[in-house]
Amino acid sequence: MKTVQCVLIGSIFSATMLCFCPVAGWCDIYKYVDANGVVHFTNTPTGNKFRFYLKETPKPDAGSGTLSDQIARSAKAFDLDEALIKAVIKVESNYDPKAVSARGAQGIMQLIPSTAREMQVSDPFNAAENIRGGSRYLRLMLDQFGGNLELALAAYNAGPGNVRRYGGVPPFAETRNYIAQVKKYLQFYR
């Protein structure tokens, strides 16, 4: 019940924020969970109990078009290099929008269900939605880790908590290989 309440509150919050934040500026969103488990969101934190949660960004027009069109829209909306999105897609799913990993990640950019919900992806197997959500999450990771590509990719693969826990790229072979593969394809797509 609390999860549904939080999702509903988050959706209402996002809609409300659109009314108060100018489109050109967009707002950083902060979150705080109180002792009763109630989630509070704000764009103006009042104290150190609030933690950065999300950089509010415009939702690109899903529209129709090819995967290249969807990648281009998301790259523009989230200020990402198209080659980076393509490289992540190549390594994550080899461009298979129906891919499901052993750990439950879904779709073309392999979003785990909780991340898909946070990124407002209702159908992770819809390539356009998944590219938008995956790109938004990649931008969030880049913002959280000061634009450091290796840390952002490590967070995309192993989770931001692991990057913070290890104070850098976690010592997981899978994550280190993932970063190397994405960087290889990044050069290829450029």
Secondary structure as the mmCIF struct_conf table of DSSP 4:
data_model
#
loop_
_struct_conf.conf_type_id
_struct_conf.id
_struct_conf.beg_label_comp_id
_struct_conf.beg_label_asym_id
_struct_conf.beg_label_seq_id
_struct_conf.end_label_comp_id
_struct_conf.end_label_asym_id
_struct_conf.end_label_seq_id
HELX_RH_AL_P HELX_RH_AL_P1 LYS A 2 PHE A 20
BEND BEND1 CYS A 21 CYS A 21
TURN_TY1_P TURN_TY1_P1 VAL A 23 GLY A 25
STRN STRN1 ASP A 28 VAL A 33
TURN_TY1_P TURN_TY1_P2 ALA A 35 ASN A 36
BEND BEND2 GLY A 37 GLY A 37
STRN STRN2 VAL A 39 THR A 42
BEND BEND3 ASN A 43 THR A 44
BEND BEND4 GLY A 47 GLY A 47
TURN_TY1_P TURN_TY1_P3 ASN A 48 LYS A 49
STRN STRN3 ARG A 51 LYS A 55
HELX_LH_PP_P HELX_LH_PP_P1 PRO A 58 PRO A 60
BEND BEND5 SER A 64 SER A 64
HELX_RH_AL_P HELX_RH_AL_P2 LEU A 67 ALA A 77
TURN_TY1_P TURN_TY1_P4 PHE A 78 ASP A 79
HELX_RH_AL_P HELX_RH_AL_P3 GLU A 82 SER A 93
TURN_TY1_P TURN_TY1_P5 ASN A 94 TYR A 95
TURN_TY1_P TURN_TY1_P6 PRO A 97 LYS A 98
STRN STRN4 VAL A 100 VAL A 100
TURN_TY1_P TURN_TY1_P7 ALA A 102 ARG A 103
STRN STRN5 GLN A 106 GLN A 106
TURN_TY1_P TURN_TY1_P8 GLY A 107 GLN A 110
STRN STRN6 LEU A 111 LEU A 111
HELX_RH_AL_P HELX_RH_AL_P4 PRO A 113 GLU A 118
TURN_TY1_P TURN_TY1_P9 MET A 119 GLN A 120
BEND BEND6 SER A 122 SER A 122
TURN_TY1_P TURN_TY1_P10 PRO A 124 PHE A 125
BEND BEND7 ASN A 126 ASN A 126
HELX_RH_AL_P HELX_RH_AL_P5 ALA A 127 GLN A 144
TURN_TY1_P TURN_TY1_P11 PHE A 145 GLY A 147
HELX_RH_AL_P HELX_RH_AL_P6 LEU A 149 ALA A 158
HELX_RH_AL_P HELX_RH_AL_P7 PRO A 160 TYR A 166
TURN_TY1_P TURN_TY1_P12 GLY A 167 GLY A 167
BEND BEND8 GLY A 168 VAL A 169
BEND BEND9 PRO A 171 PRO A 171
HELX_RH_AL_P HELX_RH_AL_P8 ALA A 173 TYR A 189
#
